[in-house]
Amino acid sequence: MNSVSTLRDLAKKAVNLLSRHDFARIYTHYDADGISAGAIISKALLRAGKDFQITFLKGLNDFEPEDGELQIFADMGSGYSELMSKIDADLIILDHHKPNGEIKPKKGFVHVNPHLVGIDGTYEVSASGIAYLIAKELGNNLDLASMAILGAIGDKQKFFGINGEILRDSVSSGYAEVKPGLYLPSGNLLKALKMSLEPYLDFYDKEAELYEFLKKIGLDVEKEVDDLSLKEVQKLADAIALRLLKIGAYEGVFEQVIGKKIFLKNLPVKNAICLVDLINSCGRAGEMSTALSILFGDEKALKTGLEINEKFTTEILEELVKRKKEVKEGFCIRYLVMEDAVSTSPIATIFSRYLMPDKPIVVLNIKKDGKVKVSARATEKIAQKLDLAEVMRLSALRVNGIGGGHRVAAGANINKEKIEEFLKEVDRLCCAMLA
Ligand SMILES: [Mn+2]
């Protein structure tokens, strides 16, 4: 039996456990994948005549388990075996993070995680993909595949394996369409190029330069990105490639920019990457229920969400312009210390992929309560030699904080008084790994 059908068997088991309940408590992550997973499960439960309550969490560190009703954890749980073992209720975990330790359930338990059946959960299926597999077993829910696509894009996954299957499901049932195009938000060219965070083209606050850029290739600023002809797309793609070279972007981003564009016809924002950005900004702003309502088709929520997204994107772009001069040089790293800033991770990502890709970057944000949130980023090229997850874990440990993550993207939480000591250790470890 292949691993995909094993995963499907697990999904069937989850449906079996579900069928014994009329109510479920859903806990899910506050990012695009977690919110999409929550939307898929709750919609599927409603259609099956069941009730639910949904809670969005940043993580499980401060989680207090409740007893009683069926509990469903999405996009989290697999890494917290001790905590999960304490739950005195029927339990379903839908996660794609690497499991850590053995879960000893007190009641009925189904653990649906691709890693358990030999499928790579990093790239091939997200939490919302797993939620969709369950929804598909539960009833006629083909339309929910669109939201599984959102989750995969949100987690920067690829469309092969299970994700590929989900995309095919969605295309063949007419809910999704894949067209060649540029990885750009929808809207007119002026706005799309100026406001895009991925790819970041450094046109914010540089309108004259942007007008010149478009004039040179003969495109009107008012033209809609989604209306460009194939020939115009090609022209724009070449010009964007040159622009990325000029600003000194990491070579790995080039292939990201040009490729397929996915449109989701049954969701309120058709361009999938725009909708993912929208959901993510709502999550970052703490407006998870707005994000959920958007996915449920609420127009008022959409209006609110678009405002949140615009405000968030503008804040990040402003911050980038302002902070560029404040980035400091270490021996083997660059770092930036901010106070009470909107967000650290998009800033760290853009510095590392677009503006200063030759060294790892560490962005620190001192919160009002004296706690410091750290985001560290490195390109895949640097990460061949260096593991930022280890760097963050060890450096944070040294100053009584906690850190971890992935090789290219990691983070930590430390205290304000320890910043200097922490940065010194980060720099020392990076130099050691890069040597
Ligand atoms: Mn996820």
Residues whose N, C-alpha, C, O or C-beta is under 5 A from the ligand:
A	BS01	MN	D33 D75 S126 A127 D155
